[in-house]
Amino acid sequence: MRSTPLRRPWRRFLALLGTAGLALAGAVALPGTAQAANVLTNPGFESGALSPWSCTGNLGSVVSSPTHSGSKALTGAVSSSDNAQCSQTVSVRPNTAYALTGWVRGSYVYLGVDGGASTWTSSPSAYSRLSVSFTTGASQTSATIYVHGWYAQGAYQADDVSLDGPGGGGGTDTRAPTAPGGLTSTGRTSSSVSLSWNAATDDVGVTSYDVYSGSAKVLTVSGTAATVSGLSAGTGYTFTVKARDAAGNTSAASNSVSVTTNAGGGGGTGFKQAAPYLFEGWGDPPNVTTVMNATGVKWFTMAFVLDGGGCNPLWDGNRALAGGVDQSVINQIRSAGGDIVPSFGGWQGSKLGANCSSAGALAGALQKVIDAYSLKAIDMDIENTDEFENEAVQARILTALKTVKANNPGLKTIVTFGTSTTGPTYYGNRLVEQARSLGADIDVFTIMPFDFGGGSDMYGNTVNATEGLKNKLKSTFGWDDATAYAHIGVSGMNGLSDQQENTTPAIWTSIRDWANSHHIARLAYWAVNRDRPCPGGGVVSNCSGISQSTWQFTSITAGFTG
């Protein structure tokens, strides 16, 4: 039978496996050394461009998701005839040991040096660390580092590629960078601590930063933020950071910061909330005491706090915080042993995030609501082009949440936003990335898995979207699965959605059970006002459009325990 072009690469693949095995077996391990430095340029692709990397077939590009750390990564669009090899040539010193590492994601991804050692892995759905060591030849002054996928095996990603060792050029640069300043902790879980610091300066240029826990170097990054993972719960750690340049000169240590990880082995904040939406300005609002007695639900997400003008928070933009129907309903809920989380924003109306002039002004508006009701949690429902698709407004909202969280110990912060069937969209990814870079310490990232565009498998789409968010949180914050799930919320839509998707009580029960088994933080749906039967009624404000029992979705939601 004639061999097709698609089959031929597999023969090369089998041969390369043998070569890689021999190269690894003969590699010399490079001892850790404070003089080592990452001699690669743009190792994490944070510049947003490929240079000085070059990729065969113009198949490489820089993407914002999925990343291992930071906000950018490399992706190679492998074809049946091109493995999308991306490479960079650097100056090295002869007869010198180097350590090459990198984080990769995809089917059969290779990392190596031209004419020398290489290694590979198959990790289609998660980043995996590759590592290989080599020693330069007696007269070698340059080395070409590469990463590539494999023919017809789909796109791959690479991030945080590092070639540790002395730079070439004879070591004429002897001046060390200045010490990084302003080291601070921007977040913590039971198993990780997030850090940020101010950039160091150097006469030639800083290439990387080493993060130390006590006297042990635990991480090397190219940017000015890092998340140290794999820590023990309820344990104190002291961190410092040193800067390095291409010649291997290392700065003095930054200031130290001491952090105690959260208690508990679940990797989250311990916050669990079953809180369906309730809207007093729409859809024949039900009697909350009746609903609570019939279903056992305790929390409600109350919609919506908007801007009444001049960055002034009002219910629906026109009802006062005190003395009106919303205050009365909150009192009833609390008298029955429950509580509320107000939701700021939503799809339409004049929103505080978009209309307050600054993060400080927005924080002041949020504080008015926190003070009015002695709140334990707040939700920012970030939607539409004015907030969700405006990166400056995203940053304003996240900065304001960071401020009120710092000013109100114990307050939990939630952000709610739309999603695709496979996880966050561009703006959702941007929101998560900004939360990390700003150190916002958001407790719960809640997605709204509906209005996908007519998708019929609401259970499968919801699970896939949630898994996509989990993977984004892992790659952005360096969390493990348990920690990522413990920072996730799901807010569905009961019955018929705006795009005629149908979430039945049976489907919502399956979603609730999945949420419990994966120990996410929050389960909500839109809305209790619609939790009444009207088969054939369409998408309306006071019923679900399908056959169901009254308050059935609320009863199912009340069974969420996380």
C-alpha positions as CSV (number, residue, x, y, z in Angstrom):
1,M,0.0,0.0,0.0
2,R,1.3,3.5,-0.9
3,S,2.6,5.5,2.1
4,T,0.7,8.8,2.4
5,P,2.3,12.1,3.6
6,L,0.2,11.9,6.8
7,R,1.7,8.5,7.7
8,R,5.3,9.3,7.0
9,P,5.9,11.5,10.1
10,W,5.0,8.7,12.4
11,R,8.1,6.8,11.2
12,R,10.2,9.8,12.0
13,F,8.4,10.1,15.4
14,L,9.4,6.5,16.4
15,A,13.0,7.1,15.3
16,L,13.1,10.4,17.3
17,L,11.8,8.7,20.4
18,G,14.9,6.5,20.4
19,T,17.2,9.5,19.8
20,A,15.6,11.5,22.6
21,G,16.0,8.5,25.0
22,L,19.7,8.3,24.3
23,A,20.2,12.0,24.6
24,L,18.5,12.0,28.0
25,A,20.4,9.0,29.3
26,G,23.7,10.7,28.6
27,A,22.8,14.2,29.9
28,V,24.8,15.8,32.7
29,A,22.7,17.3,35.4
30,L,23.4,21.0,36.2
31,P,23.7,21.7,39.9
32,G,21.6,24.6,41.1
33,T,23.7,27.8,41.3
34,A,23.0,31.4,42.3
35,Q,25.2,32.5,39.4
36,A,23.0,30.8,36.8
37,A,20.8,33.1,34.7
38,N,18.1,32.6,32.0
39,V,20.0,33.7,28.9
40,L,16.9,33.5,26.7
41,T,15.1,36.7,25.6
42,N,11.3,36.9,25.9
43,P,11.2,33.5,27.6
44,G,7.5,33.8,28.7
45,F,6.4,35.7,25.5
46,E,5.2,38.5,27.8
47,S,6.2,41.1,25.2
48,G,3.2,40.0,23.2
49,A,5.4,39.3,20.2
50,L,7.5,36.3,19.0
51,S,10.8,38.1,18.5
52,P,13.5,36.9,18.9
53,W,11.9,33.5,18.5
54,S,11.2,32.3,14.9
55,C,8.8,29.7,13.9
56,T,8.7,27.4,10.8
57,G,5.9,28.0,8.4
58,N,4.9,31.2,10.2
59,L,2.9,28.8,12.4
60,G,3.8,30.3,15.8
61,S,1.8,33.1,17.6
62,V,1.5,34.6,21.0
63,V,-1.8,34.0,22.8
64,S,-3.4,35.1,26.1
65,S,-4.8,31.7,26.9
66,P,-4.0,29.1,28.0
67,T,-0.9,30.3,29.8
68,H,1.3,28.7,32.5
69,S,2.0,32.0,34.2
70,G,1.7,35.7,33.3
71,S,-0.6,36.8,30.6
72,K,1.0,35.4,27.4
73,A,2.2,32.1,26.0
74,L,3.3,30.7,22.6
75,T,1.1,28.5,20.5
76,G,2.2,26.5,17.5
77,A,-0.4,25.6,14.9
78,V,1.0,22.2,13.8
79,S,0.0,20.9,10.4
80,S,0.3,17.5,8.8
81,S,3.5,18.6,7.1
82,D,5.0,21.1,9.6
83,N,5.7,20.6,13.3
84,A,5.6,24.4,14.0
85,Q,9.1,24.5,15.5
86,C,9.9,27.8,17.2
87,S,13.6,28.5,18.1
88,Q,15.9,31.1,19.5
89,T,19.7,31.3,19.1
90,V,21.7,32.6,22.0
91,S,25.4,33.2,22.9
92,V,26.8,30.6,25.3
93,R,30.2,29.8,26.7
94,P,32.3,26.8,25.5
95,N,32.6,23.7,27.7
96,T,29.9,24.9,30.0
97,A,26.9,23.1,31.5
98,Y,23.4,24.5,30.9
99,A,19.9,23.5,32.1
100,L,17.0,23.9,29.7
101,T,13.4,23.9,31.1
102,G,10.0,24.9,29.8
103,W,6.3,24.4,30.4
104,V,4.4,22.8,27.5
105,R,0.9,21.7,26.7
106,G,-0.3,19.5,23.8
107,S,0.2,16.1,22.2
108,Y,3.9,15.2,21.8
109,V,5.6,18.5,22.5
110,Y,9.4,18.6,22.3
111,L,12.0,20.8,23.9
112,G,15.7,20.6,23.0
113,V,18.9,22.2,21.6
114,D,19.9,21.8,18.0
115,G,22.5,19.0,17.6
116,G,22.1,18.0,21.3
117,A,19.7,16.7,23.9
118,S,16.0,16.9,23.7
119,T,13.0,15.6,25.6
120,W,9.2,15.4,25.0
121,T,5.9,14.9,26.7
122,S,2.2,14.3,25.8
123,S,0.0,16.5,28.1
124,P,-3.0,17.5,25.9
125,S,-5.0,19.3,28.6
126,A,-2.5,20.7,31.1
127,Y,0.9,22.3,31.2
128,S,3.7,19.9,32.0
129,R,7.3,20.8,32.8
130,L,10.1,19.6,30.6
131,S,13.8,19.6,31.6
132,V,17.0,18.6,29.9
133,S,20.7,19.4,30.5
134,F,23.6,19.7,28.1
135,T,27.2,20.8,28.0
136,T,28.5,23.0,25.2
137,G,31.4,21.9,23.0
138,A,35.0,23.0,23.5
139,S,34.7,25.9,21.0
140,Q,30.9,26.4,21.0
141,T,29.8,30.0,21.3
142,S,26.1,29.8,20.3
143,A,23.2,27.4,20.8
144,T,19.8,27.2,19.2
145,I,17.0,26.3,21.6
146,Y,13.7,24.9,20.1
147,V,10.2,23.8,21.0
148,H,7.9,22.0,18.6
149,G,4.8,19.8,18.4
150,W,4.3,16.8,16.2
151,Y,2.8,16.4,12.8
152,A,-1.0,16.3,12.6
153,Q,-1.3,16.2,16.4
154,G,-2.9,19.6,16.9
155,A,-1.7,22.9,18.3
156,Y,0.7,23.0,21.2
157,Q,1.5,25.7,23.8
158,A,4.8,26.6,25.5
159,D,5.5,29.1,28.2
160,D,8.3,30.1,30.7
161,V,11.2,28.6,28.7
162,S,14.5,28.9,30.6
163,L,18.1,28.3,29.6
164,D,20.0,28.6,32.9
165,G,23.7,29.2,32.7
166,P,26.2,32.0,32.0
167,G,25.7,34.2,29.0
168,G,28.3,34.4,26.2
169,G,30.7,37.2,25.6
170,G,33.4,36.4,28.1
171,G,31.7,37.7,31.2
172,T,32.5,41.4,30.7
173,D,29.3,42.5,32.6
174,T,30.1,42.3,36.3
175,R,27.6,44.8,37.7
176,A,24.6,43.2,39.5
177,P,21.1,44.5,39.2
178,T,19.5,46.5,42.0
179,A,17.5,44.7,44.6
180,P,13.7,44.3,43.8
181,G,11.6,46.5,46.0
182,G,8.1,46.5,47.3
183,L,7.7,42.7,47.7
184,T,4.1,42.0,48.9
185,S,1.7,39.1,49.1
186,T,-1.3,39.5,46.7
187,G,-3.2,36.4,47.6
188,R,-3.0,33.0,49.4
189,T,-4.8,29.7,49.6
190,S,-4.2,26.7,51.8
191,S,-1.5,25.5,49.3
192,S,-0.2,28.6,47.5
193,V,1.0,32.2,48.0
194,S,0.9,34.9,45.3
195,L,3.6,37.6,45.3
196,S,4.4,40.8,43.4
197,W,7.3,43.2,43.5
198,N,8.7,46.3,41.8
199,A,11.1,45.8,38.9
200,A,14.9,45.9,39.5
201,T,17.2,47.9,37.2
202,D,20.5,46.9,35.6
203,D,23.0,48.5,33.3
204,V,22.4,45.8,30.7
205,G,19.1,44.4,31.6
206,V,17.3,42.1,34.1
207,T,16.5,38.7,32.6
208,S,14.8,36.9,35.5
209,Y,13.8,36.9,39.2
210,D,14.5,34.1,41.7
211,V,11.9,33.6,44.4
212,Y,13.2,32.2,47.7
213,S,11.3,30.6,50.6
214,G,13.8,31.1,53.4
215,S,17.2,30.2,51.9
216,A,15.7,27.8,49.3
217,K,15.1,29.0,45.7
218,V,11.7,27.8,44.8
219,L,10.8,29.6,41.5
220,T,12.3,31.6,38.7
221,V,10.1,33.9,36.6
222,S,10.7,36.6,34.0
223,G,8.1,39.0,35.3
224,T,7.4,40.8,38.5
225,A,4.8,38.4,39.9
226,A,4.7,34.8,40.9
227,T,2.6,32.2,42.6
228,V,4.4,29.7,44.8
229,S,2.4,26.4,44.9
230,G,2.7,23.1,46.7
231,L,2.7,24.7,50.2
232,S,1.3,23.2,53.4
233,A,-1.9,24.5,54.9
234,G,-1.8,26.7,58.0
235,T,1.9,27.2,57.7
236,G,4.1,30.3,57.8
237,Y,6.6,31.1,55.0
238,T,9.0,33.9,54.5
239,F,9.8,35.0,50.9
240,T,12.4,37.2,49.3
241,V,13.2,37.8,45.6
242,K,16.5,38.4,43.8
243,A,17.1,39.8,40.3
244,R,19.5,38.3,37.7
245,D,21.0,39.6,34.5
246,A,22.2,37.7,31.4
247,A,25.8,37.5,32.7
248,G,24.7,35.7,35.8
249,N,25.1,38.7,38.2
250,T,22.6,38.4,41.1
251,S,21.2,41.2,43.1
252,A,20.8,41.6,46.9
253,A,17.6,40.2,48.3
254,S,14.4,42.2,48.3
255,N,12.6,43.0,51.5
256,S,11.1,39.9,53.1
257,V,7.4,39.2,53.4
258,S,5.9,36.6,55.8
259,V,2.7,34.8,54.9
260,T,0.7,32.0,56.6
261,T,-1.3,29.9,54.2
262,N,-5.0,29.3,54.8
263,A,-6.0,26.5,57.1
264,G,-7.8,23.4,55.7
265,G,-6.9,20.9,52.9
266,G,-9.6,22.0,50.4
267,G,-7.5,24.7,48.9
268,G,-10.2,27.4,49.1
269,T,-11.7,30.1,51.3
270,G,-14.2,27.8,53.0
271,F,-16.9,29.9,51.5
272,K,-19.9,28.0,50.2
273,Q,-23.1,29.6,49.0
274,A,-26.4,28.4,47.4
275,A,-27.9,31.7,46.5
276,P,-30.5,32.0,43.6
277,Y,-31.2,35.5,42.3
278,L,-34.2,37.4,43.5
279,F,-35.3,40.7,41.9
280,E,-37.7,43.0,43.6
281,G,-38.2,45.2,40.6
282,W,-39.4,42.7,38.1
283,G,-41.3,39.5,37.5
284,D,-44.0,39.3,40.2
285,P,-41.5,39.0,43.2
286,P,-42.5,36.1,45.4
287,N,-42.9,36.2,49.2
288,V,-39.5,35.2,50.5
289,T,-40.7,33.6,53.7
290,T,-42.9,31.3,51.7
291,V,-40.0,30.4,49.4
292,M,-37.6,29.8,52.3
293,N,-40.2,27.6,54.2
294,A,-41.0,25.6,51.1
295,T,-37.4,25.0,49.9
296,G,-34.9,25.3,52.8
297,V,-32.9,27.9,50.9
298,K,-31.0,30.4,53.1
299,W,-29.1,32.8,50.8
300,F,-30.4,35.0,48.0
301,T,-28.5,37.0,45.5
302,M,-30.5,40.2,45.3
303,A,-30.5,42.1,42.0
304,F,-29.5,44.8,41.1
305,V,-27.6,47.7,42.7
306,L,-27.1,50.3,40.0
307,D,-26.0,53.9,39.7
308,G,-28.7,56.4,40.7
309,G,-26.6,59.2,39.4
310,G,-23.3,60.6,40.6
311,C,-21.9,57.2,41.6
312,N,-24.7,56.8,44.1
313,P,-25.9,53.2,44.7
314,L,-29.6,52.5,44.5
315,W,-31.6,49.3,44.0
316,D,-32.4,49.2,40.3
317,G,-31.0,52.7,40.1
318,N,-34.1,54.3,41.7
319,R,-35.0,52.5,45.0
320,A,-33.3,53.7,48.2
321,L,-31.1,51.4,50.2
322,A,-33.0,52.0,53.4
323,G,-36.7,52.0,54.1
324,G,-38.0,50.5,50.9
325,V,-39.2,47.1,49.7
326,D,-35.6,45.7,49.3
327,Q,-34.8,46.6,52.9
328,S,-38.0,44.9,54.0
329,V,-37.2,41.7,52.1
330,I,-33.7,41.6,53.5
331,N,-35.1,41.9,57.0
332,Q,-37.5,39.0,56.3
333,I,-34.7,36.8,55.0
334,R,-32.6,37.5,58.0
335,S,-35.4,37.0,60.4
336,A,-35.9,33.5,58.9
337,G,-32.2,32.7,59.5
338,G,-30.9,33.6,56.0
339,D,-28.8,36.3,54.4
340,I,-28.3,38.1,51.1
341,V,-25.5,39.0,48.7
342,P,-26.3,42.1,46.6
343,S,-25.4,41.9,43.0
344,F,-24.0,45.1,41.4
345,G,-24.5,45.5,37.6
346,G,-26.2,43.1,35.4
347,W,-26.9,43.2,31.6
348,Q,-28.5,46.7,31.4
349,G,-29.0,49.9,33.2
350,S,-26.6,52.6,34.5
351,K,-23.9,50.7,36.3
352,L,-21.6,51.9,39.0
353,G,-18.5,50.2,37.5
354,A,-18.9,52.0,34.3
355,N,-20.1,55.4,35.7
356,C,-18.0,55.9,38.9
357,S,-15.0,58.0,37.9
358,S,-12.3,56.0,39.6
359,A,-11.7,52.8,41.6
360,G,-11.7,54.9,44.8
361,A,-15.1,56.3,44.0
362,L,-16.5,52.9,43.1
363,A,-15.1,51.5,46.3
364,G,-16.9,54.3,48.2
365,A,-20.2,53.4,46.5
366,L,-19.7,49.7,47.4
367,Q,-18.9,50.6,51.0
368,K,-22.2,52.4,51.3
369,V,-24.1,49.2,50.5
370,I,-21.8,47.1,52.8
371,D,-22.4,49.5,55.7
372,A,-26.2,49.7,55.0
373,Y,-26.6,45.9,55.4
374,S,-23.5,44.7,57.3
375,L,-22.7,42.4,54.4
376,K,-20.7,39.2,54.4
377,A,-20.3,39.1,50.6
378,I,-20.9,41.2,47.5
379,D,-21.3,40.1,43.8
380,M,-20.2,42.2,40.8
381,D,-22.2,40.9,37.8
382,I,-19.9,42.2,35.0
383,E,-21.7,42.1,31.6
384,N,-22.0,43.8,28.3
385,T,-19.7,46.2,26.5
386,D,-19.7,48.9,29.2
387,E,-18.1,46.8,31.9
388,F,-17.2,43.2,30.7
389,E,-15.7,44.3,27.4
390,N,-14.0,47.4,28.7
391,E,-10.6,46.4,30.2
392,A,-10.2,49.8,32.0
393,V,-13.6,49.3,33.7
394,Q,-12.6,45.7,34.5
395,A,-9.5,47.0,36.3
396,R,-11.5,49.7,38.1
397,I,-14.0,47.1,39.4
398,L,-11.2,44.7,40.5
399,T,-9.3,47.4,42.2
400,A,-12.4,48.6,44.0
401,L,-13.1,45.0,45.2
402,K,-9.5,44.8,46.4
403,T,-10.0,48.0,48.4
404,V,-13.3,47.0,50.1
405,K,-12.0,43.6,50.9
406,A,-9.0,45.2,52.7
407,N,-11.2,47.6,54.5
408,N,-13.8,44.9,55.6
409,P,-12.0,41.9,57.1
410,G,-13.9,38.7,56.3
411,L,-15.8,40.1,53.3
412,K,-16.1,37.7,50.4
413,T,-15.9,39.1,46.9
414,I,-17.6,37.5,43.9
415,V,-17.3,38.4,40.2
416,T,-20.0,37.0,37.8
417,F,-19.5,37.0,34.0
418,G,-20.5,35.2,30.8
419,T,-18.8,32.2,29.2
420,S,-18.5,30.1,26.1
421,T,-19.2,26.4,26.1
422,T,-15.5,25.6,26.7
423,G,-14.6,28.2,29.2
424,P,-14.0,31.9,29.5
425,T,-14.0,34.1,26.4
426,Y,-11.3,36.6,25.6
427,Y,-12.7,39.1,28.1
428,G,-13.3,36.4,30.7
429,N,-9.7,35.4,30.4
430,R,-8.7,39.0,30.6
431,L,-10.8,39.4,33.8
432,V,-9.0,36.5,35.5
433,E,-5.6,37.7,34.4
434,Q,-6.3,41.3,35.6
435,A,-7.5,39.9,39.0
436,R,-4.1,38.2,39.4
437,S,-2.0,41.1,38.2
438,L,-3.8,43.6,40.4
439,G,-3.8,41.2,43.4
440,A,-7.5,41.6,43.8
441,D,-7.8,38.3,45.8
442,I,-11.3,37.5,44.4
443,D,-12.9,34.7,46.4
444,V,-15.3,33.3,43.7
445,F,-15.2,33.6,39.9
446,T,-18.8,32.8,38.8
447,I,-19.7,32.0,35.2
448,M,-23.1,32.1,33.6
449,P,-23.4,29.0,31.4
450,F,-26.4,29.9,29.2
451,D,-27.2,31.9,26.1
452,F,-24.4,30.0,24.4
453,G,-26.1,30.3,21.1
454,G,-28.6,27.4,21.0
455,G,-26.6,24.6,22.6
456,S,-28.8,21.8,23.5
457,D,-26.7,19.9,26.0
458,M,-27.0,22.2,29.0
459,Y,-25.4,19.8,31.4
460,G,-22.4,19.0,29.2
461,N,-21.9,22.6,28.2
462,T,-22.1,23.7,31.8
463,V,-19.5,21.1,32.9
464,N,-17.2,21.9,30.0
465,A,-17.4,25.6,30.6
466,T,-16.7,25.2,34.3
467,E,-13.7,22.9,33.5
468,G,-12.4,25.6,31.1
469,L,-12.6,28.1,33.9
470,K,-10.9,25.7,36.3
471,N,-8.0,25.3,33.8
472,K,-7.7,29.1,33.4
473,L,-7.6,29.6,37.2
474,K,-4.9,26.9,37.4
475,S,-2.7,28.3,34.7
476,T,-3.1,31.9,35.9
477,F,-2.7,31.5,39.7
478,G,-0.7,28.3,39.8
479,W,-3.4,26.5,41.8
480,D,-4.1,22.8,41.9
481,D,-7.5,21.3,40.9
482,A,-9.1,21.5,44.4
483,T,-8.0,25.1,44.9
484,A,-9.3,26.2,41.5
485,Y,-12.7,24.5,42.0
486,A,-13.0,26.1,45.4
487,H,-12.9,29.5,43.7
488,I,-15.6,28.8,41.1
489,G,-19.3,29.6,41.0
490,V,-22.0,28.5,38.5
491,S,-25.0,30.7,37.9
492,G,-27.5,29.1,35.5
493,M,-30.9,30.0,34.1
494,N,-33.9,27.8,35.0
495,G,-36.1,26.6,32.2
496,L,-35.9,28.4,28.9
497,S,-33.1,30.8,28.3
498,D,-33.2,33.9,26.1
499,Q,-31.9,31.6,23.3
500,Q,-34.4,28.8,24.0
501,E,-31.9,26.5,25.7
502,N,-33.8,24.3,28.1
503,T,-32.4,23.6,31.6
504,T,-34.9,21.1,33.1
505,P,-35.2,20.3,36.8
506,A,-33.4,17.0,36.0
507,I,-30.6,18.8,34.3
508,W,-30.3,21.3,37.1
509,T,-30.2,18.5,39.6
510,S,-27.3,16.9,37.7
511,I,-25.5,20.2,37.6
512,R,-26.0,20.6,41.3
513,D,-24.7,17.1,42.0
514,W,-21.6,17.7,39.8
515,A,-21.0,21.0,41.6
516,N,-21.2,19.2,45.0
517,S,-18.9,16.4,43.9
518,H,-16.3,18.9,42.7
519,H,-16.6,21.2,45.7
520,I,-17.1,24.5,44.0
521,A,-17.9,27.6,46.0
522,R,-21.2,28.9,44.8
523,L,-24.4,27.8,42.9
524,A,-27.0,30.3,41.7
525,Y,-29.5,30.7,39.0
526,W,-31.7,33.4,37.3
527,A,-34.2,33.7,39.0
528,V,-36.5,32.8,41.8
529,N,-39.1,35.1,40.2
530,R,-39.2,32.5,37.3
531,D,-39.3,29.4,39.5
532,R,-42.9,28.7,38.6
533,P,-44.4,26.5,35.9
534,C,-45.8,27.8,32.6
535,P,-45.2,25.1,29.9
536,G,-45.2,26.8,26.5
537,G,-45.1,30.2,28.2
538,G,-41.8,31.2,26.5
539,V,-39.1,33.3,28.1
540,V,-41.0,35.5,30.5
541,S,-40.2,37.2,33.9
542,N,-42.5,35.3,36.3
543,C,-42.3,31.7,35.1
544,S,-39.8,29.2,33.5
545,G,-41.6,28.5,30.3
546,I,-41.6,24.7,31.1
547,S,-43.4,22.2,33.2
548,Q,-42.1,22.1,36.7
549,S,-43.2,22.3,40.4
550,T,-43.4,25.7,42.0
551,W,-40.0,26.6,43.6
552,Q,-38.5,23.4,42.2
553,F,-35.3,24.9,41.1
554,T,-34.9,26.7,44.4
555,S,-35.3,23.4,46.2
556,I,-32.7,21.8,44.1
557,T,-30.3,24.7,44.6
558,A,-30.8,24.5,48.4
559,G,-29.2,21.1,48.2
560,F,-25.9,22.6,47.1
561,T,-23.4,22.2,50.0
562,G,-20.1,22.4,48.1
